[in-house]
Amino acid sequence: MLYLQGIKVNNFLYSLLMITFYSYRYLLARTIQTNLDTVSKTNNEFFTDFFSQIEDMGKVVYKISRKKYFFYFIDKIDSNIYLLQFAKEQEIQIPHEGKNSVDLMTDIITPYVNMIVDLKRQIILIENKLVVYSDNETPRARISKLLEQFLHPYDIIINVKEISSSKQFWENINQADQIYNITLDLPPPNLFNGRFEADKLVKEVYGSTHFSDFKIILKSATGGLKILKDAFGSYINLIASGGGSYTVKLLLDGIRDKIGNFKYVRKLIYDVKDLKEIDKDKLKRDLDNLDDYKDE
């Protein structure tokens, strides 16, 4: 089997014929307690302005440090689903014929990943393209950082969290020999409207404290933690739907490990090469399934 930069060539070539997306939920909240009667727009309306700007201009440019990033408008479905390209400025060294040796000349390229933003369901899909980013966390973090830049003047924070599989969580818990630690990280809520019992508790705590980050941490030095579905099921369903994150330190098959929902991000795969070729009806059904939390 041939390899290209650590990737099996047949897998690499096949990936060029399809687009694979990782799924995320974004949550918006105010950084300070605000009298909503004095605010000109809702959080979602401010957020929508960002994508309306991309649509109007065709391209917007932002920076992290000195590096440029680009959002390109590709298409729009209905009034709330944006098809975009997210590109980065990257320097590369190109070998050229020289007089006595090969000369390296610097050039600038703009590799990109496709992304889809659903403003109604508050879902972001980011393409997994290994030739641009070697992992799925880096583009999520970059996009989140750039959205933070836009929202900061309006005192709005954004959390972009993985939509993941709760089934995988319970499989690991049920198979664990010992459980040492579980951390649940729950950002301010603004979406689920009591769909999960845990969301009601988070809203109550947020209403009285206006937190920016709410964590529940349980530890056992001996590995004797009991994670029961009756007690934790609603929290895990909330997190798996994109309402937070979890990490668990455990002993699994005799090996100490750390698991998290970041390992089990749900994927959507489309057998197309061009973002515009995606079946729009199928995309909307897939987004509905993600939003309704129909687990794998």
N, C-alpha and C positions, 0 to 999 in steps of 0.2 A: 504493500500500500504506500502510495506517495503522500508526502506531507507538505503543506505550504504554511510556513510560520506556525507550526504546531497544529494545524487544522488538517484533518483528512481531506484529500483533494476531492473525492466523490461527494462528501458532505458539503464541502465548500461550493462546488459547482451546482449542486442541487439547491443550495440556499439562494443562489442567484436567481432562481426561477420562482421564488416565493418570498412573501414578507411575513416575518414572525414578530408579533408585538408582545411586550410585557404590559400588564395591566396595573393601573394605579388609580387611587382616589385622591382628590384634593379637597382639603377642608380649609375654610376661611374663618378668621376671627379677628376681633379688634384687639389691639395691643393695650388699650386703656379703656376704662369704663366710659361709655359714650351715651349721651342722651340722643337716642335715635331720631327724635324730632328735629334735632339741629343738623343732622347729616343729610347732605343733598342726595346721596345715592346709597343703595344697599351695597354690601360687600360684593355680591355677585355682579351688580351693575358695574362697579369699578373694575372687577376682573374681566368682564365682557369687553370693556373699553380697550384692553390690551389687544385682543384678537380682532376687534373692529379696526384698530389701527393697522395691524398687519394686512388685513383685507384691503383697506383703503390705499395703503402705500405699496403693497406687493412684497415688501421686504422691510424688516426693521433690524437694526444692529445694536447689540449691547456688548459690554465688556466685563470680564472678570480679570482683575489686575490689568495687564496690557493686552490680553488675548481677546480677539473679536469672536463673537458668536452671532449667527444670523437665523432669523425666523423668516421663511418664505411661505407666502400664501399659495396653495395649490388649487383648492376647491372647497366648496361648502355644501352640506347636505341639510335640507330644510333650513331652519334659522339658527340652529344650535350646535351643529357638528362641523368642526373645522378640520380639513386635511392640510397638513403643513409639512415642510422640511425644516429640520433643525441642523444647522451646519456650523462647523468650527474652522477657524483659521489655523493652518498648520504649516510649519516650515519643513521642507524636505531637502535633502542633498542629492542632486542629480549628477551622476558621473558624465563628464564630457571629455572628448579627445583633447589632450594637451600636447605641448611640444615635446616634453621629456617624460611625462607621466600622465596618468588620468587626473584631470582636474575636477574638483567638486564645486558645483554651482548651487547656490541656494535659490529655491523657488517656493512660492506660496500656493497651497492647494486648499480647497474647502470641502473636505469629506462631510457627508451628511447622513442622518437617519431620518426616516419618516416618522411622523407623529400625528395622532388624531386626538382632538379635544372635544369632549361632549359637555357643553355648558349646562345642559338640563340635568344630566345624571351625575355631574361633577367627576367625570372619568377622563383620565389621560392614558393613551396608548403610546408606547415608545418602542420603536423597532429595535430588535436585537440584531445588530450588524457587526460581526466580530472584526471586520476589516477597518471599522471606524473606532469602536470601543470594545476592549477585550472583556468587559463585564457589563451587566445591566445596571449596576449601581451608579456608575460615573455619569452617564447621560441624565439619569433621574436627578442626581444631585446638582448638575449644571443647570438643567432646566428650572429646578426649584429655586436655585440661587438667583437666576435672572428674573423669575416671576416675583421674588421677594424685592428685588431692586425696584420694580415697577410699582408694587403695592405699598412700599415703605412710606412714601409721603402721605398716604391716606390712613396711616396707623392701622394697617391690616397685615396680619401674618398669614402665611400659607404653610400647610403641612401636606406633603405629597407622600402617601403611604401605599404600600403594596396591597393589591387584592390577591388573596392567597387561598390555599386549601385548608380548611379546618380538619378535613379527614386525615391529612398527613400528620397534623398535630396530635390527634388522638391515637393514631397508630403508633407514633413514637412514645407517647406517654404510657400506653398500655403495654408496650414491649420493654420499657425501661426497667433496668435492674434496681437503680436508685435514682432519686431526684434530689438535687442539692439546692436549686435556686430557680425561681420563676419571677420574671419582671414583666409587668404589663405597663406599657406606655400609651397613655390615652390623651390625645390633643383635644383642645376645645371643640365641642360638637356644634354642627350647624346643618346637619343633613338628614339624619335617619328618622327623626320625628317619632321617637319611641318604638321603632321597629324591633329593637332589642331591649330587654330589661336592663342590661348594663348601661345602655345609652341614657335611660331615665336617671340613673344614679349619677352618671357623669354630668348631666345637665344640672342636676340639683347642686352638686358640688361647685360647678362653674358659676351658677347663679349667685352663690353666696361668697365665692372667693375670687372669681374672675382670673383663674389660673391660666398660665400659658403652657404648662406641662404638668400632667397629673400621672404619677407612677404608683403602682402597687407592687411591692417587693416582698417576697416570702423566701426565707432561707432555712436550711437545715444542715448543720455541720456534718451530720451522720448520713445524709442522703435519704432521710425518712419522710420527705414531703409526700403528701397525698393530694393529687390533683384530680378531683372528682368532677364528672360532667355536670352533675346537678348544680354544683357551686360555681364552676368556671365556664360552663357551656355558652352562656350568653355573652361573656366577655370575649371568648375566642371567636364566636360568630361575628361580633362587632368588629374585631380586629381583622378577621379574614375578609370582611366586606370592605376594608380600607379605612376603618375607623381607629387605627392605632398600630401598635407593633408589640411583639412579645419576644423574649429570649428565655431559653430554658437550659440550665446546666444539669447534665444527667450522666448516668452510666448506662450505656446501651451496648449489649453484646460484649460486655467486659471492657469496653473502651469509653473513657471519659469524652464527652462531646458537648458542643454548644449548638443548639438549634434555634432557628428563628423563622418568622414568616417570610423573611427576605430570601430564604432558600426555596420557597414553594410558591413563587409568584405565578399567577395564572396566565396562560398564553392564549393568544388568538393567532391562527395561521391562515393565510390566504394564498392560494396558488396563482399569484399574479406577480409580474415584475414591476409594474407601474402603479403608483398609489391611485391614480385615476381609474384604474381597471377594477378596483374592488367592487364586488357586488354590494350595492348600497342597502338593499333590503336585508341581506344576510348580516351586514355590519350592524344595522339597527337591531336586529334580533339578538345578535351577540352582546351588544351593549345592554339590552334589556335583561339578558340572562345574568350578566355581571352585576347589574344594579339590583336585581331581585335576589341576589345571592343564591343562585342555583349551583351548589357546589358540584365538583367533578364526580 
